[in-house]
Amino acid sequence: MTNITLSIEDSIYKQMRTYSEIKWSEYVRKMIQKRLQELEILKKLPKNESVLTMLASEEVLKKEWDNEADERWNTV
């Protein structure tokens, strides 16, 4: 398995530490895997370039991170 380094703001890290029971690396690993699966599906669709660009944009990713589905991890 390959390791990667992820930079996050200090304030985010402090919040993450309050939920020490969550395996953050596992969560990130699953989210990356989910995104890759979505991209592979979209890759097979016609005229996919604009959709792939949109999905990869930083602002879209930020919006998706702050959604209700991700809040379920706060109670794990």
N, CA, C and O atoms as a GROMACS GRO file, in nm:
protein
  304
    1MET      N    1   0.084  -0.118   0.000
    1MET     CA    2   0.000   0.000   0.000
    1MET      C    3   0.089   0.124   0.000
    1MET      O    4   0.193   0.128   0.066
    2THR      N    5   0.046   0.223  -0.074
    2THR     CA    6   0.121   0.349  -0.084
    2THR      C    7   0.068   0.449   0.017
    2THR      O    8  -0.052   0.453   0.043
    3ASN      N    9   0.156   0.529   0.073
    3ASN     CA   10   0.117   0.636   0.165
    3ASN      C   11   0.117   0.768   0.092
    3ASN      O   12   0.198   0.791   0.002
    4ILE      N   13   0.023   0.855   0.131
    4ILE     CA   14   0.022   0.991   0.078
    4ILE      C   15   0.018   1.088   0.195
    4ILE      O   16  -0.021   1.052   0.306
    5THR      N   17   0.059   1.210   0.170
    5THR     CA   18   0.056   1.314   0.272
    5THR      C   19  -0.054   1.412   0.236
    5THR      O   20  -0.065   1.454   0.120
    6LEU      N   21  -0.132   1.448   0.334
    6LEU     CA   22  -0.244   1.539   0.313
    6LEU      C   23  -0.227   1.660   0.402
    6LEU      O   24  -0.206   1.646   0.522
    7SER      N   25  -0.236   1.778   0.345
    7SER     CA   26  -0.226   1.900   0.423
    7SER      C   27  -0.366   1.953   0.452
    7SER      O   28  -0.449   1.964   0.361
    8ILE      N   29  -0.391   1.986   0.578
    8ILE     CA   30  -0.519   2.045   0.616
    8ILE      C   31  -0.491   2.160   0.712
    8ILE      O   32  -0.384   2.168   0.772
    9GLU      N   33  -0.587   2.247   0.723
    9GLU     CA   34  -0.570   2.361   0.813
    9GLU      C   35  -0.571   2.315   0.958
    9GLU      O   36  -0.632   2.214   0.992
   10ASP      N   37  -0.501   2.390   1.042
   10ASP     CA   38  -0.492   2.356   1.184
   10ASP      C   39  -0.629   2.348   1.250
   10ASP      O   40  -0.654   2.259   1.332
   11SER      N   41  -0.717   2.438   1.214
   11SER     CA   42  -0.851   2.438   1.276
   11SER      C   43  -0.927   2.310   1.242
   11SER      O   44  -0.999   2.256   1.327
   12ILE      N   45  -0.912   2.262   1.120
   12ILE     CA   46  -0.976   2.136   1.081
   12ILE      C   47  -0.916   2.020   1.159
   12ILE      O   48  -0.988   1.933   1.208
   13TYR      N   49  -0.786   2.020   1.171
   13TYR     CA   50  -0.718   1.913   1.245
   13TYR      C   51  -0.764   1.909   1.391
   13TYR      O   52  -0.786   1.801   1.446
   14LYS      N   53  -0.779   2.024   1.452
   14LYS     CA   54  -0.826   2.029   1.590
   14LYS      C   55  -0.966   1.971   1.602
   14LYS      O   56  -0.996   1.899   1.697
   15GLN      N   57  -1.050   2.002   1.506
   15GLN     CA   58  -1.185   1.944   1.507
   15GLN      C   59  -1.180   1.793   1.489
   15GLN      O   60  -1.252   1.719   1.557
   16MET      N   61  -1.096   1.747   1.400
   16MET     CA   62  -1.084   1.604   1.376
   16MET      C   63  -1.040   1.532   1.504
   16MET      O   64  -1.087   1.422   1.533
   17ARG      N   65  -0.952   1.593   1.579
   17ARG     CA   66  -0.901   1.530   1.701
   17ARG      C   67  -1.011   1.513   1.805
   17ARG      O   68  -1.002   1.424   1.890
   18THR      N   69  -1.114   1.596   1.800
   18THR     CA   70  -1.224   1.579   1.897
   18THR      C   71  -1.304   1.453   1.868
   18THR      O   72  -1.380   1.406   1.953
   19TYR      N   73  -1.288   1.399   1.747
   19TYR     CA   74  -1.354   1.274   1.709
   19TYR      C   75  -1.249   1.166   1.687
   19TYR      O   76  -1.240   1.107   1.579
   20SER      N   77  -1.172   1.141   1.789
   20SER     CA   78  -1.059   1.049   1.775
   20SER      C   79  -1.104   0.905   1.748
   20SER      O   80  -1.023   0.823   1.703
   21GLU      N   81  -1.229   0.874   1.773
   21GLU     CA   82  -1.278   0.739   1.746
   21GLU      C   83  -1.295   0.711   1.597
   21GLU      O   84  -1.307   0.595   1.556
   22ILE      N   85  -1.297   0.816   1.517
   22ILE     CA   86  -1.311   0.800   1.372
   22ILE      C   87  -1.174   0.773   1.311
   22ILE      O   88  -1.076   0.842   1.341
   23LYS      N   89  -1.168   0.675   1.227
   23LYS     CA   90  -1.045   0.643   1.155
   23LYS      C   91  -1.042   0.729   1.029
   23LYS      O   92  -1.093   0.690   0.924
   24TRP      N   93  -0.983   0.846   1.042
   24TRP     CA   94  -0.986   0.944   0.935
   24TRP      C   95  -0.919   0.895   0.808
   24TRP      O   96  -0.966   0.924   0.698
   25SER      N   97  -0.811   0.822   0.821
   25SER     CA   98  -0.744   0.773   0.700
   25SER      C   99  -0.834   0.676   0.625
   25SER      O  100  -0.836   0.675   0.501
   26GLU      N  101  -0.909   0.595   0.698
   26GLU     CA  102  -1.002   0.502   0.634
   26GLU      C  103  -1.115   0.579   0.565
   26GLU      O  104  -1.156   0.544   0.455
   27TYR      N  105  -1.164   0.682   0.631
   27TYR     CA  106  -1.269   0.765   0.572
   27TYR      C  107  -1.222   0.828   0.442
   27TYR      O  108  -1.292   0.823   0.341
   28VAL      N  109  -1.104   0.888   0.443
   28VAL     CA  110  -1.050   0.952   0.323
   28VAL      C  111  -1.027   0.848   0.214
   28VAL      O  112  -1.057   0.873   0.098
   29ARG      N  113  -0.975   0.734   0.251
   29ARG     CA  114  -0.951   0.626   0.155
   29ARG      C  115  -1.082   0.586   0.085
   29ARG      O  116  -1.085   0.568  -0.036
   30LYS      N  117  -1.189   0.573   0.163
   30LYS     CA  118  -1.318   0.535   0.105
   30LYS      C  119  -1.375   0.646   0.016
   30LYS      O  120  -1.435   0.617  -0.088
   31MET      N  121  -1.357   0.770   0.055
   31MET     CA  122  -1.407   0.881  -0.027
   31MET      C  123  -1.331   0.891  -0.159
   31MET      O  124  -1.390   0.922  -0.262
   32ILE      N  125  -1.201   0.865  -0.156
   32ILE     CA  126  -1.122   0.865  -0.280
   32ILE      C  127  -1.169   0.752  -0.370
   32ILE      O  128  -1.186   0.770  -0.491
   33GLN      N  129  -1.189   0.636  -0.311
   33GLN     CA  130  -1.236   0.521  -0.388
   33GLN      C  131  -1.373   0.549  -0.450
   33GLN      O  132  -1.398   0.515  -0.566
   34LYS      N  133  -1.462   0.610  -0.373
   34LYS     CA  134  -1.595   0.645  -0.423
   34LYS      C  135  -1.584   0.742  -0.540
   34LYS      O  136  -1.651   0.724  -0.642
   35ARG      N  137  -1.502   0.845  -0.526
   35ARG     CA  138  -1.486   0.944  -0.633
   35ARG      C  139  -1.430   0.879  -0.759
   35ARG      O  140  -1.475   0.909  -0.870
   36LEU      N  141  -1.334   0.790  -0.743
   36LEU     CA  142  -1.277   0.721  -0.860
   36LEU      C  143  -1.382   0.636  -0.930
   36LEU      O  144  -1.384   0.631  -1.053
   37GLN      N  145  -1.466   0.569  -0.855
   37GLN     CA  146  -1.573   0.489  -0.915
   37GLN      C  147  -1.669   0.578  -0.994
   37GLN      O  148  -1.711   0.543  -1.104
   38GLU      N  149  -1.704   0.692  -0.937
   38GLU     CA  150  -1.792   0.787  -1.007
   38GLU      C  151  -1.727   0.837  -1.135
   38GLU      O  152  -1.793   0.847  -1.239
   39LEU      N  153  -1.600   0.869  -1.128
   39LEU     CA  154  -1.530   0.919  -1.246
   39LEU      C  155  -1.519   0.813  -1.355
   39LEU      O  156  -1.529   0.844  -1.473
   40GLU      N  157  -1.500   0.689  -1.315
   40GLU     CA  158  -1.493   0.580  -1.413
   40GLU      C  159  -1.626   0.562  -1.485
   40GLU      O  160  -1.629   0.536  -1.605
   41ILE      N  161  -1.735   0.576  -1.412
   41ILE     CA  162  -1.868   0.567  -1.474
   41ILE      C  163  -1.888   0.681  -1.572
   41ILE      O  164  -1.933   0.661  -1.685
   42LEU      N  165  -1.854   0.802  -1.529
   42LEU     CA  166  -1.871   0.920  -1.614
   42LEU      C  167  -1.780   0.916  -1.737
   42LEU      O  168  -1.815   0.968  -1.843
   43LYS      N  169  -1.667   0.856  -1.721
   43LYS     CA  170  -1.570   0.846  -1.830
   43LYS      C  171  -1.628   0.771  -1.949
   43LYS      O  172  -1.590   0.795  -2.063
   44LYS      N  173  -1.720   0.682  -1.922
   44LYS     CA  174  -1.780   0.600  -2.028
   44LYS      C  175  -1.895   0.670  -2.099
   44LYS      O  176  -1.942   0.624  -2.203
   45LEU      N  177  -1.941   0.781  -2.043
   45LEU     CA  178  -2.052   0.853  -2.104
   45LEU      C  179  -2.003   0.945  -2.214
   45LEU      O  180  -1.890   0.995  -2.209
   46PRO      N  181  -2.088   0.969  -2.315
   46PRO     CA  182  -2.048   1.062  -2.420
   46PRO      C  183  -2.042   1.205  -2.367
   46PRO      O  184  -2.112   1.241  -2.272
   47LYS      N  185  -1.957   1.284  -2.428
   47LYS     CA  186  -1.941   1.426  -2.390
   47LYS      C  187  -1.913   1.441  -2.241
   47LYS      O  188  -1.979   1.520  -2.174
   48ASN      N  189  -1.819   1.367  -2.191
   48ASN     CA  190  -1.792   1.364  -2.047
   48ASN      C  191  -1.689   1.466  -2.001
   48ASN      O  192  -1.674   1.484  -1.880
   49GLU      N  193  -1.620   1.531  -2.089
   49GLU     CA  194  -1.509   1.618  -2.048
   49GLU      C  195  -1.554   1.729  -1.955
   49GLU      O  196  -1.490   1.754  -1.853
   50SER      N  197  -1.664   1.796  -1.986
   50SER     CA  198  -1.709   1.907  -1.901
   50SER      C  199  -1.756   1.856  -1.765
   50SER      O  200  -1.738   1.923  -1.664
   51VAL      N  201  -1.816   1.739  -1.762
   51VAL     CA  202  -1.861   1.681  -1.635
   51VAL      C  203  -1.741   1.644  -1.549
   51VAL      O  204  -1.741   1.671  -1.429
   52LEU      N  205  -1.640   1.585  -1.608
   52LEU     CA  206  -1.520   1.548  -1.533
   52LEU      C  207  -1.450   1.671  -1.478
   52LEU      O  208  -1.401   1.670  -1.365
   53THR      N  209  -1.446   1.776  -1.558
   53THR     CA  210  -1.384   1.901  -1.512
   53THR      C  211  -1.460   1.956  -1.393
   53THR      O  212  -1.399   1.999  -1.294
   54MET      N  213  -1.592   1.956  -1.400
   54MET     CA  214  -1.674   2.007  -1.292
   54MET      C  215  -1.654   1.924  -1.165
   54MET      O  216  -1.638   1.979  -1.056
   55LEU      N  217  -1.653   1.792  -1.179
   55LEU     CA  218  -1.639   1.706  -1.062
   55LEU      C  219  -1.503   1.722  -0.995
   55LEU      O  220  -1.491   1.708  -0.874
   56ALA      N  221  -1.404   1.752  -1.073
   56ALA     CA  222  -1.269   1.764  -1.018
   56ALA      C  223  -1.241   1.902  -0.960
   56ALA      O  224  -1.137   1.923  -0.898
   57SER      N  225  -1.332   1.996  -0.980
   57SER     CA  226  -1.305   2.131  -0.934
   57SER      C  227  -1.304   2.138  -0.782
   57SER      O  228  -1.380   2.068  -0.715
   58GLU      N  229  -1.221   2.220  -0.730
   58GLU     CA  230  -1.204   2.232  -0.586
   58GLU      C  231  -1.333   2.279  -0.518
   58GLU      O  232  -1.365   2.232  -0.409
   59GLU      N  233  -1.406   2.370  -0.580
   59GLU     CA  234  -1.526   2.421  -0.518
   59GLU      C  235  -1.634   2.315  -0.507
   59GLU      O  236  -1.706   2.309  -0.407
   60VAL      N  237  -1.646   2.231  -0.607
   60VAL     CA  238  -1.744   2.122  -0.601
   60VAL      C  239  -1.706   2.026  -0.490
   60VAL      O  240  -1.793   1.981  -0.415
   61LEU      N  241  -1.578   1.994  -0.479
   61LEU     CA  242  -1.534   1.903  -0.375
   61LEU      C  243  -1.561   1.960  -0.236
   61LEU      O  244  -1.599   1.887  -0.145
   62LYS      N  245  -1.540   2.091  -0.219
   62LYS     CA  246  -1.567   2.154  -0.090
   62LYS      C  247  -1.715   2.144  -0.055
   62LYS      O  248  -1.750   2.114   0.059
   63LYS      N  249  -1.802   2.169  -0.152
   63LYS     CA  250  -1.946   2.161  -0.127
   63LYS      C  251  -1.985   2.020  -0.088
   63LYS      O  252  -2.064   2.001   0.004
   64GLU      N  253  -1.929   1.921  -0.156
   64GLU     CA  254  -1.963   1.782  -0.125
   64GLU      C  255  -1.913   1.743   0.014
   64GLU      O  256  -1.978   1.664   0.082
   65TRP      N  257  -1.801   1.795   0.056
   65TRP     CA  258  -1.748   1.761   0.188
   65TRP      C  259  -1.841   1.810   0.298
   65TRP      O  260  -1.855   1.744   0.401
   66ASP      N  261  -1.905   1.924   0.277
   66ASP     CA  262  -1.991   1.984   0.378
   66ASP      C  263  -2.137   1.944   0.359
   66ASP      O  264  -2.226   2.029   0.372
   67ASN      N  265  -2.164   1.819   0.329
   67ASN     CA  266  -2.303   1.780   0.313
   67ASN      C  267  -2.349   1.691   0.428
   67ASN      O  268  -2.268   1.644   0.508
   68GLU      N  269  -2.478   1.668   0.434
   68GLU     CA  270  -2.535   1.592   0.546
   68GLU      C  271  -2.486   1.448   0.551
   68GLU      O  272  -2.471   1.392   0.660
   69ALA      N  273  -2.461   1.388   0.437
   69ALA     CA  274  -2.416   1.249   0.434
   69ALA      C  275  -2.287   1.230   0.511
   69ALA      O  276  -2.266   1.128   0.575
   70ASP      N  277  -2.201   1.331   0.503
   70ASP     CA  278  -2.073   1.320   0.574
   70ASP      C  279  -2.090   1.340   0.724
   70ASP      O  280  -2.006   1.295   0.802
   71GLU      N  281  -2.196   1.404   0.766
   71GLU     CA  282  -2.218   1.428   0.909
   71GLU      C  283  -2.239   1.297   0.985
   71GLU      O  284  -2.215   1.291   1.106
   72ARG      N  285  -2.281   1.192   0.917
   72ARG     CA  286  -2.303   1.065   0.986
   72ARG      C  287  -2.174   1.012   1.049
   72ARG      O  288  -2.177   0.936   1.146
   73TRP      N  289  -2.061   1.053   0.994
   73TRP     CA  290  -1.932   1.007   1.049
   73TRP      C  291  -1.901   1.072   1.182
   73TRP      O  292  -1.817   1.021   1.256
   74ASN      N  293  -1.966   1.181   1.215
   74ASN     CA  294  -1.942   1.246   1.342
   74ASN      C  295  -1.996   1.166   1.459
   74ASN      O  296  -1.955   1.186   1.574
   75THR      N  297  -2.087   1.076   1.432
   75THR     CA  298  -2.147   0.996   1.539
   75THR      C  299  -2.097   0.854   1.544
   75THR      O  300  -2.144   0.774   1.625
   76VAL      N  301  -2.002   0.820   1.459
   76VAL     CA  302  -1.948   0.683   1.455
   76VAL      C  303  -1.864   0.657   1.578
   76VAL      O  304  -1.809   0.548   1.594
   0.00000   0.00000   0.00000
